[in-house]
């Protein structure tokens, strides 16, 4: 039986706040896109996007919030909170989501009841993937999530600070995982312990969590299964803090001993990480980077590498740029990307994947996750 004893984790501080002035800068970048597309404004229901643009964090995931941003006007936040902190909003309008704390039947409709009167003279709107366009009365709605992804790939310094904080919370989760992993521990117990460590470090409920918690295989959701001696435990974790989400992976040897094959694969992954980092410069093709990584890994010693090499991170799990041959992206200053080379095969008893998060700068790159050890034991 495992000797896992839960340990109380202490808070490591509060998440940093977004800078209202930089929120306004991001609003103006969006307004420029809306003007180019001849749209009168935009409506976003994704609470992550609302936070990035106004500084208002809607922590309650059960109820909707929204932003109406006029191309030539103001920014209006819609919420049911009585005293919301929305430093980069020009006005906040409230809707009623419940009666005596029982939720009404259609919460997005409750919100748009308040929003629609403001749209009487609006002809066209850009909307995100979460906006219930059928409930918006009057203007034509045009999906602009794709455009917004490319626009917000540029991360401002206040956004970098939140992503670094999410990485620090993930570091606590990995520290706890390494402390308690041993043969006999259940995957569910490990996942729960990691979540507790990250939440305590954040000091609040996480806005995102996941994703791979299976031992002895390349990935998947945690099971009620005891991990076994000799397996490699791949832990691919995204910690969300007020919408901003890191994406990291570490791998650990269950039982604390590596086979010769596992150690050789680990050394190869470390070598490819150095190779991949040489591509982190503005203007470099992501396809070229993927091709170089795939050439080094897929088929090496009979193992496989059959997934992307990475992607942008920020407010969604996968963002621009994509290190994937299905897209023709190039790196740009301001990108924050996850790079995740891996090797998989039966003899490895799962495989090995290591993932770091990087900021692309004028001078090259910064490894934002450099303080999280990559050793397997």
Secondary structure, DSSP 8 states (H G I E B T S, - for coil): -------------------HHHHHHHHHHHHHHHHHTT-SEEEE--HHHHHHHHS-----TTS--EEEEETTS-EEEEES-SS---TT-SEEEE---EETTEE-S-HHHHHHHHHGGGGTT--EEEE-TT--GGG--SSEEEE-HHHHHHHTTS--HHHHHHHHHHHHHHHHHHHHHHHH--TT-BHHHHHHHHHHHHHHHHTS--SB--EE--BSSS-----S-B--TT-EEEEEE--EETTEE--EEEEEETTS---HHHHHHHHHHHHHHHHHHTT-STT-BHHHHHHHHHHHHTTGGG-B--S-SEEE-BSSSSEEEEESTTS--B--TT-EEEEEEEEB-GGGTT-EEEEEEEEEETTEEEETTTTS-----
